[in-house]
Amino acid sequence: MSLDPARRRTAVFVLFFAPGLTISSWVTRTPDVRDLLGASTAQMGLILFGLSVGSMLGILCSGTVVARWGARLVILVGTSAVAAGAVVVGAGAAAGSGTAVALGLGLFGLGMGGGEVALNVEGAEVERLLGRSTLPAMHGFFSLGTVLGAVAGMCLTAIGFPVFVHLLVVAVVVLGALALVIRRVPADVGRQPAAAHREPGAARAAVWKDPALLLIGCVILALALAEGTANDWLPLVMVDGHGFDAALGSAVYAVFAAAMTMGRFVGGRFVDRFGRAAALCGSALVGAAGLALVIFVDNQVVAATAAVLWGLGASLGFPVALSAAGDSGTDSAARVALAATVGYVAFLVGPPSLGYLGQHFGLRHALIPVLVLVTAAAFATPAARSRPEARAPEPAGT
């Protein structure tokens, strides 16, 4: 089935927006959820581990599922699971059950991890058809969703609005958006011929042997960790580490999300002009500067301002590196899936590790390993330079 690439791009915009709205709705309510559960920082890290485990299960399964049944099915199931997970999280918080919240986050992560890999496969294909950098703008709609969700969450936190009702409304909005646009995604995107299913191990091993692709995955890991750390911990870093109240902590997260959004919407022009490697290197250095200020400067104004640098620095890492992965050789869908899998390891090890470190050294100092990785990523960015000779023409299946 062939559809207009512009209509497909619009559908991807909406489908990226939906999980962004959902995750920021959850993140801005984390102080309230923690209070409802009576959880310590270390306990919150374990609860967030549910999100990590779910995300990794979704990611590890998604490549095989997309290859067999296509990206549309994975997007449909994944987005539905995101909505269902938000409802379970809200219900668990209302019941004071940390186990239920962790299970809800696991369902949320399962849908988001698998669905985002499939979305990136579809997004990379649309970018190829349009012939210009569009993945940053697609991820920009994810960030736009986080901005709107964060603003709403900040306001609802300030007035003490029930967490369960808030997340239930968000789930209904997400399912409505999914129903409107899912048919614009062709069913066969990412699907491999039946013969390829019989030898998936050989294809996967061949992809793993590409050193440039592995370096791109390392860049994704570091910058995804910077983004994921903010999504999981930024409000609590501001509350516990810099003395903000819960509403202002959520406001700083909204500032971070706004910076992410701006960086992604304007970043495509920078990429087209200066190249992927320069864009990724600049992102890593700016993000490192923001993290360093949050960690080492004990000042609320500086911390809130640094969130802007942190957001700008994290904004281009994931989409630009995924685009580079897709162009690094043949079988772009497998390369995008592999790079996303490597990057999403950050979501597995990040939350519990930072929770443990935060419990013993404080949340600000727990960010130091993130700062080190983001700084190191700047030295791996030359691997993202365009290599058109490595990309053989692929059969049109969309």
Number of C-alpha atoms within 10 A of each C-alpha: 9 14 12 10 18 13 14 21 23 14 22 25 22 20 27 25 23 28 28 24 26 26 25 29 27 26 24 34 26 23 22 19 25 19 13 17 20 13 17 13 21 19 18 23 23 21 25 26 25 25 27 28 23 25 28 24 18 27 29 20 17 27 27 18 19 28 22 17 16 24 30 24 19 25 26 20 15 28 28 21 24 28 27 22 29 27 26 23 29 24 20 23 26 17 14 18 16 23 16 19 28 26 22 29 30 29 28 32 30 31 30 31 31 31 32 27 31 31 24 25 28 27 27 26 23 23 19 16 13 13 9 13 22 26 30 28 24 28 28 29 25 28 31 27 26 33 26 20 25 31 22 19 28 25 16 18 22 14 10 11 14 15 25 19 14 20 26 19 13 22 24 14 15 22 18 12 16 19 11 12 17 19 14 18 27 19 19 20 24 27 22 19 10 10 8 14 14 9 10 12 10 11 13 13 10 9 20 15 10 13 11 20 26 20 21 32 29 23 32 33 28 29 32 27 27 28 25 19 19 22 20 25 24 26 27 26 26 25 20 18 20 21 15 18 16 21 22 18 24 31 23 25 32 27 21 30 34 25 23 29 27 17 24 30 21 14 24 22 15 14 20 13 11 10 16 26 22 18 23 33 24 18 27 31 21 22 28 29 18 24 26 21 19 26 20 12 14 14 12 15 10 13 23 23 16 26 28 24 23 30 30 27 30 33 33 35 31 27 27 28 34 33 29 26 30 26 26 27 21 15 18 24 27 23 28 26 27 25 30 29 26 20 24 27 22 23 26 21 14 23 27 22 16 27 26 19 21 21 16 13 12 17 25 24 19 20 22 18 14 22 24 14 19 31 21 17 25 21 14 19 25 16 22 28 18 17 12 10 9 11 15 13 9 9 6 7 12 18
